[in-house]
């Protein structure tokens, strides 16, 4: 779905119409994609105010008829502007085109479709979200999940990517805090107006996010949260980001709704493994078991999965290198034949290691130089360093 190029007056007329429709319909109303497949928002608004011939439009008009005549979208925009809130729509320079992947998608829990627009408060421009990763999970998070989400978000933000989450308590809050700790940017996608700090427990966190990031919502300023609005919000989180990290989720967690949208949009779903005995891990582990999600344990691993090939390469984590690791196979074989705590002759070492006597003699000299064996009155023995390693 691509937006037509409009003149400045047409764009502002379209903005007013989208504000009006935004107030008339709930976010994610599946009917809107169908209506707007053949007309723009201004035409749809005019059709609703007239007497529609299309039965679907007549049904929609019946739903909103009592509010149509009282619409003052210009006043809503003016009030929002005084609060430092902007309404971003298709055709604006900062419109995040990636959300248009929602067009024509089958609903998840009755919610679908491209947002009419996004209300934004904060300095971050939505166009910057082409380099972003969502980190989401359970509200009733464990300390393990909180630590993991915070560390992963830190690693993502530290590399210049924006961390997107839902502003909730638990994993969402940990993700926002992790990004801020890295002096990075974070975006909270809310299920209420961006003039509200919800939940109140996260007021200071959301205020901190506004310093360099943004609060984003489909809902006009002043509107409260509802259960259905959380479900609609989740598809926006998934659509804004290149991929989603699922840190913790019980089998019926709302975060699984975001995970479902991530896979529907062919974005990368990433999963933080947790204890098999913890209910908060079961929903995450099921995403891995079913092949939908890839395991990640660090922010760098998430970036490797969502970035261009070669942009972020994660080195395999290994234990510290030991002197033994630098030995040839034959020298390690000889070393395994050297006793500890007592001396052994070169002949006995040859027998126990299965290496020829002549080769053992030269190998022992090499191992002595490496500090792994030492001479004692009755032959050769392992050094303390060799025993420790």
C-alpha positions in Angstrom: 0.0 0.0 0.0 1.5 3.3 -1.0 0.2 6.8 -0.2 -0.5 9.2 -3.1 1.5 12.5 -3.2 -0.8 15.3 -2.1 -0.4 19.1 -2.2 0.0 20.9 1.1 -3.7 21.9 1.3 -4.7 18.4 0.4 -2.4 16.9 3.0 -3.9 19.1 5.7 -7.4 18.3 4.6 -6.4 14.6 4.8 -5.0 15.2 8.3 -8.2 16.7 9.6 -10.2 13.8 8.1 -7.9 11.3 9.7 -8.2 13.0 13.1 -12.0 12.8 12.7 -11.9 9.1 11.7 -9.4 8.5 14.5 -12.0 9.7 17.0 -14.8 7.8 15.4 -13.2 4.3 15.1 -11.3 2.2 17.6 -7.6 1.5 16.7 -7.3 -1.6 14.5 -10.9 -1.6 13.4 -10.7 -4.1 10.5 -13.3 -2.2 8.4 -11.0 0.7 7.8 -8.5 -1.0 5.5 -11.4 -2.1 3.3 -12.9 1.3 3.2 -9.6 3.1 2.4 -8.5 0.6 -0.2 -10.6 2.6 -2.7 -10.7 6.1 -1.2 -8.7 8.5 0.9 -9.7 9.5 4.4 -11.3 12.8 3.4 -13.6 10.9 0.9 -14.4 8.3 3.5 -15.3 11.0 6.1 -17.5 12.7 3.5 -19.2 9.4 2.6 -20.0 8.8 6.2 -21.6 12.2 6.6 -23.7 11.7 3.5 -26.1 8.8 3.0 -23.9 5.9 1.9 -25.1 3.5 -0.8 -22.7 0.8 0.3 -24.2 -1.4 3.0 -20.9 -1.6 4.9 -20.6 2.2 5.0 -24.2 2.5 6.2 -23.4 0.0 9.0 -20.3 2.0 9.9 -22.3 5.2 9.8 -24.8 3.8 12.2 -22.0 3.1 14.7 -20.7 6.6 14.6 -23.8 8.7 13.7 -24.3 10.3 17.1 -20.7 11.7 17.0 -20.4 12.7 13.4 -21.9 16.2 13.7 -19.9 17.1 16.8 -16.5 16.4 15.3 -14.0 19.2 15.7 -10.8 17.8 14.4 -9.2 21.2 14.0 -9.8 21.9 17.7 -8.3 18.5 18.6 -5.2 19.3 16.6 -4.9 22.8 18.1 -5.2 21.4 21.6 -2.6 18.7 20.9 -0.2 21.3 19.4 -0.4 23.3 22.7 0.7 20.1 24.5 3.6 19.5 22.1 1.9 16.6 20.4 1.8 16.1 16.6 -0.3 13.8 14.5 1.8 12.1 11.9 0.0 10.6 8.8 1.0 9.0 5.5 2.7 11.6 3.3 4.4 13.4 6.2 8.2 13.3 6.0 8.5 11.3 9.2 5.7 8.8 8.5 7.2 5.3 9.2 6.4 3.5 6.0 7.0 0.1 7.6 3.7 0.2 9.3 1.9 0.0 6.0 2.9 -3.7 6.0 -0.2 -4.0 8.2 -2.4 -3.4 5.2 -4.6 -6.4 4.3 -3.3 -8.5 7.1 -5.7 -11.0 8.7 -6.8 -9.9 12.1 -5.3 -11.1 15.4 -7.9 -11.0 18.1 -10.1 -8.8 15.8 -7.5 -6.0 15.4 -5.7 -5.3 12.2 -4.9 -2.6 9.6 -2.7 0.4 9.0 -3.0 3.2 11.6 -4.9 6.3 10.4 -2.1 8.2 12.0 0.2 8.3 15.0 0.1 10.8 17.8 3.7 11.6 18.8 5.2 13.5 21.7 8.9 13.9 22.0 11.9 14.9 19.8 12.5 11.5 18.1 11.2 11.5 14.5 9.4 8.3 13.5 11.5 8.0 10.4 14.4 7.0 12.7 12.5 3.8 13.6 13.8 2.2 10.5 16.7 1.2 12.8 14.8 -0.1 15.8 14.2 -3.3 17.8 11.2 -4.0 20.0 11.8 -5.6 23.4 8.6 -6.8 25.1 7.4 -9.3 27.6 5.4 -10.1 30.7 4.2 -7.5 33.2 4.6 -10.1 36.0 8.3 -10.5 35.2 10.9 -12.4 37.2 14.2 -10.8 38.2 15.9 -12.9 35.6 13.7 -11.6 32.9 14.1 -8.0 34.0 17.9 -8.3 34.0 17.9 -10.0 30.6 15.6 -7.5 29.0 17.6 -4.6 30.4 20.9 -5.9 29.3 19.7 -6.7 25.8 18.0 -3.3 25.4 21.3 -1.7 26.6 23.3 -3.6 23.9 20.8 -2.5 21.2 20.7 1.1 22.2 24.5 1.3 22.7 24.9 0.6 18.9 22.6 3.4 17.9 19.3 1.5 17.4 16.1 2.7 19.0 14.4 0.4 21.6 10.7 0.2 21.2 8.4 -1.2 23.9 5.0 -0.7 25.4 5.7 1.4 28.5 4.2 -1.2 30.8 5.6 -2.5 34.1 7.8 -5.5 34.1 9.8 -6.3 30.9 8.7 -3.2 29.0 10.0 -0.9 31.8 13.3 -2.9 31.9 13.7 -2.4 28.2 13.2 1.3 28.4 15.5 1.6 31.4 18.2 -0.4 29.6 18.1 1.9 26.6 18.3 5.0 28.7 21.2 3.6 30.7 23.1 3.3 27.4 22.3 7.0 26.8 20.2 5.7 23.8 16.7 6.5 22.6 13.6 4.6 23.4 10.0 4.8 22.2 7.0 3.8 24.3 3.9 2.8 22.2 0.9 3.5 24.5 -2.7 2.2 24.6 -3.9 5.6 25.7 -3.3 9.2 24.7 0.3 10.3 24.8 -0.6 13.1 27.2 -1.2 10.4 29.8 1.6 8.6 31.7 0.2 5.1 32.0 0.8 3.2 34.2 1.4 5.8 36.9 4.2 3.7 38.3 6.2 4.4 35.2 5.6 8.2 35.1 9.3 9.1 35.7 10.5 6.5 33.3 8.2 7.7 30.5 9.2 11.3 31.2 12.8 10.3 30.9 12.1 8.6 27.6 10.7 12.0 26.3 14.1 13.6 26.7 15.5 12.0 23.5 12.8 9.5 22.4 9.1 9.6 22.1 5.7 8.5 23.3 3.5 7.2 20.4 -0.1 6.2 20.2 -3.0 5.6 17.8 -5.3 7.2 20.3 -6.0 10.9 20.5 -4.9 12.9 23.6 -7.1 12.4 26.6 -8.3 8.9 25.7 -7.9 6.1 28.4 -6.7 2.6 28.1 -9.0 -0.4 27.4 -8.2 -4.1 27.0 -8.9 -3.9 23.3 -6.6 -0.9 22.9 -3.7 -2.9 24.3 -4.3 -5.6 21.6 -4.4 -2.9 18.9 -1.3 -1.3 20.3 0.7 -4.5 20.0 0.5 -4.6 16.2 2.0 -1.1 16.0 4.9 -2.1 18.2 5.6 -5.1 15.9 5.2 -3.0 12.7 7.4 -0.1 13.8 10.5 -2.3 14.6 12.8 -4.5 12.4 12.3 -7.3 14.9 11.0 -8.1 18.3 12.8 -9.6 21.3 10.4 -11.6 23.5 12.0 -11.7 26.9 9.3 -13.4 29.0 5.8 -14.5 28.3 3.4 -16.9 30.1 1.2 -19.0 27.8 -1.6 -16.4 27.9 0.6 -13.3 28.0 -0.4 -10.3 25.9 3.2 -10.1 24.7 2.5 -13.2 22.6 0.1 -11.0 20.6 3.0 -8.8 19.7 5.1 -11.9 18.8 2.2 -13.2 16.5 2.2 -9.8 14.7 6.0 -9.9 14.3 5.9 -13.3 12.5 2.8 -12.3 10.4 4.7 -9.2 9.2 7.8 -11.4 8.4 9.9 -9.6 10.9 12.5 -11.3 13.0 11.1 -12.8 16.3 13.8 -13.3 18.9 13.4 -15.2 22.1 15.3 -15.0 25.5 15.5 -18.5 26.9 14.4 -19.0 30.4 14.0 -21.8 33.0 11.7 -24.5 31.9 10.1 -24.5 35.4 9.1 -20.8 35.2 5.6 -20.1 33.8 6.9 -16.8 32.4 9.2 -18.8 30.1 6.7 -21.2 28.7 5.3 -18.9 26.1 8.8 -17.9 24.9 10.0 -21.5 24.8 7.0 -22.5 22.7 7.9 -19.8 20.1 11.4 -21.4 19.9 10.0 -25.0 19.8 7.6 -24.2 17.0 10.5 -22.6 14.9 9.0 -19.1 15.0 11.7 -17.5 17.2 15.5 -17.5 17.3 17.3 -17.5 20.6 19.2 -14.4 21.6 21.1 -13.7 24.8 22.7 -10.3 23.9 21.8 -7.1 22.2 24.5 -7.7 19.6 22.9 -11.0 18.7 19.6 -9.3 18.1 21.2 -6.7 15.9 23.0 -9.4 13.9 19.6 -10.9 13.0 17.8 -7.7 12.0 20.7 -5.9 10.2 22.2 -6.1 6.7 24.5 -9.1 6.2 27.9 -8.2 7.7 26.8 -5.1 9.5 26.9 -6.7 12.9 28.9 -9.9 13.3 28.9 -11.5 16.7 32.0 -13.4 17.7 31.4 -16.8 19.2 31.8 -16.7 22.9 34.5 -19.0 24.3 36.2 -19.6 27.6 39.7 -18.1 28.1 42.4 -19.6 25.9 44.7 -22.0 27.8 48.3 -23.1 27.0 46.9 -26.5 26.3 44.8 -25.0 23.5 47.9 -24.0 21.6 49.5 -27.5 21.7 49.5 -29.9 18.8 47.5 -33.1 19.1 50.6 -35.2 19.7 51.9 -32.8 22.4 48.6 -32.9 24.2 48.7 -36.7 24.0 52.1 -36.7 25.6 51.0 -34.2 28.2 48.1 -36.5 29.2 50.6 -39.2 29.9 52.7 -37.1 32.4 51.8 -37.8 36.0 50.9 -35.2 38.6 52.5 -35.0 42.0 55.2 -37.6 41.3 57.8 -38.1 38.6 57.5 -40.4 35.6 60.2 -41.6 33.3 60.2 -40.8 29.6 59.7 -44.5 29.0 56.6 -44.7 31.2 55.2 -41.6 29.7 55.7 -43.1 26.2 53.8 -46.2 27.3 50.9 -44.3 29.0 50.5 -41.8 26.1 51.0 -44.3 23.3 53.6 -42.1 21.6 57.0 -43.4 20.5 59.9 -42.9 23.0 61.9 -40.7 20.6 59.0 -38.4 20.0 58.2 -38.2 23.7 61.7 -36.9 24.5 61.4 -33.9 22.1 57.8 -33.3 23.2 58.8 -33.1 26.8 61.3 -30.4 26.0 58.6 -28.4 24.2 56.2 -28.8 27.1 58.9 -27.8 29.6 59.5 -24.6 27.6 55.8 -24.0 27.7 55.8 -24.3 31.5 53.5 -27.3 31.6 56.0 -30.0 32.8 59.0 -29.9 35.0 62.0 -32.2 35.7 62.1 -33.9 39.1 64.6 -36.4 40.5 62.6 -39.4 39.3 61.6 -38.0 35.9 58.9 -35.6 34.7 55.7 -34.3 36.3 53.0 -31.8 35.6 53.5 -28.2 36.8 51.0 -26.5 39.0 49.9 -24.4 36.0 49.2 -27.5 34.0 47.2 -29.1 36.7 45.0 -25.9 37.1 44.4 -25.7 33.4 
